[in-house]
Amino acid sequence: MTKRLLVLAMTLSTAVIVANRSASADEFSPDFFIGTSTIMTVPGETETDCNFNGTAIPCGRTIWFSAVGKLKTPGLVPVTVYALNQHIQFTANSVNYDLNVPDGATTWDPLATTATTTFTGANTWATVVPATASGNQFYAGLAFEVPCPDGLPGSIHPVAWTVSFFADKPGVTVDWTWSAAVYTSFTNNYNALGVKASDSNQYPPYTNSHHAGSPENYTSFAVGGATGGGGSNFTGSLCSSHGVPDLPVPTRLSTWGQLKLIYR
């Protein structure tokens, strides 16, 4: 007898828990699961457009995109800001590109004495910086290997980075921007890059004047292209900065489901 699927029923019971306390970067995971927890977020997308310079980028080179910004409400520390649902979009050689950027969780911690960024198994950049760290702090990054055989032309525009920002408490305001530098040698093992978490030169492990987002272990391979000129411009020149006020707070739903299949 031929089996036919008659009913596909899912029964869900939910309990809403709103994040109402400060959290470290690893306490909030932006992963989505059925049967464990689902992050329900309010749309809060922002976009920053930029133009690449006139330098063509040969195939096989890597564009390092990095997003950075400042906390504009320091009185709310400790606080974690989440950069989610990120895309970089542009058109080159009649090809439309839509690049998915890993999530970011940046924590300003008054007890921190170092400025660190690690890439977690949850496909998330986890950054912790002291509350008094000056300048920009790292939000997220993406390494994009330039396609072969044609590479990418110069003067690509616009290049649009969209992101949804959230915070672990209400009232948080940030600003953000991004840049892109080209490298002749790079790696997709993000923890091997040695990404500098802060513009500040006061906090280990990188007490230098390099910008937040600099891949410290690969700086000798920077060349011109994207928004950078090579040399000591390890992140590329920053695009225009945009403020994002009063970030929404994510709501965590705990969901439990049962899947029932009835055959005849």
C-alpha positions in Angstrom: 0.0 0.0 0.0 1.3 3.4 -0.9 2.1 5.6 2.0 0.7 9.1 1.9 1.5 11.9 4.3 -1.8 13.0 5.7 -1.0 15.3 8.6 2.1 17.3 9.6 1.3 18.7 13.0 3.6 20.7 15.2 2.5 21.7 18.7 4.4 24.5 20.3 4.3 25.9 23.7 6.2 29.0 24.4 7.5 30.9 27.3 8.8 34.4 26.8 11.8 35.6 28.6 13.0 39.1 28.0 16.7 39.8 28.5 16.7 42.3 31.3 20.3 42.2 32.6 23.8 42.8 31.3 25.4 39.8 29.6 28.8 38.9 28.4 29.4 38.3 24.7 28.8 34.5 25.0 25.6 34.6 27.1 23.5 35.5 24.1 23.7 33.2 21.1 22.1 34.5 17.9 21.6 30.9 16.7 18.1 29.7 15.8 16.7 26.4 17.0 13.4 24.6 17.2 13.1 22.7 20.5 15.6 24.8 22.4 15.5 28.6 22.1 14.7 31.0 19.3 15.8 34.6 19.2 12.8 36.8 18.3 14.0 40.2 17.2 12.3 43.5 16.2 13.4 44.7 12.7 16.1 47.4 13.2 18.1 47.3 10.0 20.6 50.0 9.1 22.7 50.4 6.0 25.9 52.1 5.1 27.0 52.5 1.5 30.5 53.1 0.3 32.5 53.1 -2.9 35.6 51.1 -3.7 38.6 53.0 -5.1 39.9 52.6 -8.6 42.3 49.8 -8.0 41.3 46.5 -9.7 41.5 43.4 -7.4 43.0 40.3 -9.1 41.5 36.9 -8.5 42.8 35.0 -5.5 43.3 38.0 -3.3 41.1 38.5 -0.2 39.0 41.5 0.8 38.9 41.9 4.5 35.6 43.7 5.4 35.4 45.0 9.0 32.7 46.9 10.9 33.5 49.1 13.9 31.9 51.7 16.0 31.5 53.5 19.3 29.2 53.2 22.3 27.5 56.6 22.7 25.8 55.8 26.0 28.8 54.9 28.3 26.7 55.4 31.4 25.0 52.1 30.7 28.1 49.8 30.9 28.4 46.9 31.2 26.6 46.4 28.0 26.7 44.1 25.0 25.7 45.2 21.5 24.8 42.6 18.9 25.3 43.0 15.2 23.0 40.5 13.4 21.4 39.7 10.0 24.4 41.2 8.2 24.8 41.3 4.4 27.3 43.0 2.1 25.9 43.6 -1.4 27.4 44.9 -4.6 27.4 44.3 -8.4 30.6 43.7 -10.4 31.2 42.3 -13.8 27.4 41.9 -14.2 27.4 39.6 -11.1 25.2 40.4 -8.1 27.0 39.6 -4.8 25.3 39.1 -1.5 27.8 38.1 1.2 26.6 36.9 4.6 28.6 38.3 7.5 29.0 36.4 10.7 27.2 37.8 13.8 28.9 40.1 16.3 28.6 40.5 20.0 30.7 43.4 21.5 30.8 43.9 25.2 32.0 47.1 27.0 33.1 45.8 30.4 34.3 48.0 33.2 36.3 45.1 34.7 38.1 44.2 31.5 41.8 44.9 31.3 42.4 43.6 27.8 40.7 44.2 24.4 40.1 40.8 22.7 38.2 39.4 19.8 37.6 35.7 19.2 35.5 33.8 16.7 33.2 31.3 18.3 31.7 28.0 17.1 28.4 29.8 16.9 29.6 31.7 13.9 29.9 34.9 16.0 32.6 37.4 16.6 32.9 37.8 20.4 34.6 41.0 21.4 35.2 42.3 25.0 36.8 45.7 25.5 37.3 47.9 28.6 34.5 50.4 29.2 37.0 53.3 28.8 38.5 52.0 25.6 38.9 55.0 23.2 38.0 55.2 19.5 36.2 52.6 17.5 35.7 49.0 18.7 35.3 45.9 16.5 31.8 44.7 15.7 32.2 42.0 12.9 34.3 41.1 9.9 34.3 38.9 6.8 37.1 37.6 4.5 36.0 37.4 0.9 38.2 35.6 -1.6 38.1 37.5 -5.0 36.7 35.2 -7.7 38.7 33.8 -10.6 39.5 34.2 -13.3 38.3 37.8 -13.8 38.8 39.2 -10.3 37.0 42.5 -9.5 37.3 45.8 -11.3 38.1 49.1 -9.5 35.5 51.7 -8.6 32.7 49.3 -7.6 29.8 51.4 -6.2 27.8 51.3 -4.2 28.9 48.6 -1.8 26.2 48.3 0.8 26.6 46.8 4.3 23.3 46.2 6.1 23.1 45.1 9.8 20.5 44.9 12.6 21.8 46.2 15.9 20.4 45.1 19.3 21.5 45.5 22.9 21.1 43.5 26.1 19.5 46.5 27.9 17.2 49.4 26.7 18.4 52.9 25.9 21.7 52.0 24.2 22.9 54.1 21.3 25.9 53.3 19.0 27.5 54.6 15.9 29.0 52.4 13.2 30.9 52.3 10.0 33.0 49.9 7.9 36.0 49.6 5.7 37.6 47.0 3.4 41.3 46.2 2.7 42.9 43.9 0.2 45.4 41.2 1.1 47.7 39.0 -1.1 47.7 36.3 1.6 45.0 35.6 4.2 43.1 32.9 6.0 39.5 31.9 6.6 40.6 30.6 10.1 39.4 33.8 11.7 41.0 33.1 15.1 44.4 32.9 13.3 44.1 36.5 12.1 44.8 38.2 15.4 42.0 40.8 14.9 42.6 43.9 17.0 39.5 44.7 19.0 40.0 48.4 19.7 41.5 51.5 18.3 43.1 52.1 21.7 46.8 51.4 22.2 46.5 50.9 25.9 45.2 47.4 26.2 46.9 44.0 25.4 47.4 42.0 23.4 47.9 44.7 20.7 49.3 47.9 22.3 49.8 49.7 18.9 48.2 52.5 17.0 46.5 50.2 14.4 42.8 50.5 13.9 40.2 48.2 15.3 39.7 45.3 12.9 43.3 45.1 11.9 44.3 41.5 11.2 47.6 41.7 13.1 49.1 38.4 11.9 48.6 39.4 8.3 49.4 43.1 8.1 52.5 42.6 6.0 50.3 41.3 3.1 48.1 44.5 2.8 47.9 46.0 -0.7 45.8 48.7 -2.4 42.2 48.1 -3.4 38.6 48.2 -2.0 38.7 51.2 0.4 42.4 50.9 1.2 45.7 52.0 -0.2 47.9 49.3 1.2 51.0 50.0 3.3 50.0 50.6 6.9 46.3 51.0 6.0 45.4 47.6 7.3 41.6 48.0 7.4 41.0 50.4 4.5 39.6 53.9 4.9 36.4 54.2 6.9 33.1 54.9 5.2 30.7 57.5 6.6 29.7 56.9 10.2 26.0 56.5 11.2 24.3 56.7 14.6 21.8 54.1 15.6 19.8 55.3 18.7 17.8 53.3 21.3 18.7 49.8 20.2 15.9 47.2 20.6 16.4 44.4 23.2 16.1 40.9 21.9 13.4 38.7 23.3 14.2 35.0 23.9 11.4 32.5 23.3 11.8 29.0 24.6 9.9 26.7 22.3 9.2 23.0 22.6 7.8 21.1 19.6 6.5 17.7 18.8 6.4 16.5 15.2 3.7 14.0 14.4 3.6 12.1 11.1 0.5 10.0 10.2 0.7 7.6 7.3 -2.0 5.5 5.6 
